[in-house]
Amino acid sequence: MVDFNVETRENSHVNVVNLHGYLDAHTAPELEDVFTKLIDDRKFKVVVNFENLAYISSAGLGVFMAYVETMRENNGDIKFSNMSPKIYNIFDLLGFPLLYEFYKDEKEAVQKFNEKS
């Protein structure tokens, strides 16, 4: 059994998604469900906190690509925070820093959303 869980909470009108464990092809549907629910609830400002994520595969990366357009079309976005150098290197290798905003901590990422509102 792969160890993964995802929690969401609201932080000043921004939804924070905390990832824990291993995000791969087996666990990616769990994260997809979270994004689908956020969209259904019309919550388009999302910060993904990677502090407790140990591993991410291409299937995990694909989840963000699948939902970012919907978020942006609705005046929102997906921002990333608290990423370990190991996880960041995977995103960097695939050019994600050109498409997404990365922040050292969650508070800074949430603040960026609130500056724009």
Summary of the structure (lengths in Angstrom):
residues: 117
radius of gyration: 13.0
end to end distance: 41.5
largest distance: 41.5
contacts: 354
relative contact order: 0.18
helix: 44%
strand: 32%
